[in-house]
Amino acid sequence: MNDDDTPLSPDSAPLSPDDLGDRVSEVFDLIGALYRRGLRKLEQAEKEEGVSVGVRSVLVLLRRYGPMTVPQMARIMALTRQFVQRMVNDAVAEEWVEVTPNPAHQRSSLIRITGAGEALIDAILAREHALNRQVGGDLTEAELTACRRVLKEMLRTFDEVNVD
């Protein structure tokens, strides 16, 4: 029953753990293919603009959240600090970001996006938005909301699961 006491339709009832496991595996297969194809598209653009996928991620974070430390970015991206530091170093070399003192922590500088970095990531995101607008299937707000909910739940589950 739903909260309003109406019966659940067969396709809206929660799945058994075994069925859920099978369906989530199908979602992972699709996510993997989507990720690889999307990464290839980004890498093609990288050749034109000289921006790696890692540097792009750093620029997106800084544009969205403002100045951050390398450890903060690493936690959000679930990557090693060393990898994020290399991406920051690449972005500093291109003058897309700058290192500034952190009043809250002497040993962990703040990384701030520059005007050139903002212009670059704005152009990248505009190009990606144009590509995303071409997604077909007459998708609805409800479908995309459901998709986001499922993906967020998967992320939450795998953030919490410890494999011994």
C-alpha angles and dihedrals in degrees: 000000000000122000088269092055094251114136118258116248113239092255094049097053116103113264124244113256092256094049090044090053091052094047093046088052089055089051091051090052090053093044090052093053092045092048093050093047092045091048090052090053091050091047091052089055089045089066090056097044103024093236119136121213089250094053089046089056091051091050092049091051094048092045091050101040106020127232115359140169122250091249090053091051092046091054093049093047094040090231133125119274089234093058093046090047090055090051091048090049090052091049092047090052089056091044092240091124135021134210115236134179116272111222090199096052127021097201099045111062124205118247113216128189115239128220089259090051092050092050091049096048091044089056092046093048092047090053091048091048090054089052092046090052088065094064107123134202099092089261118197132217089247092054094049091045090052091047092052090048092053094047093047090050090050090050092048092049094050092045088056101039116095116198112206 
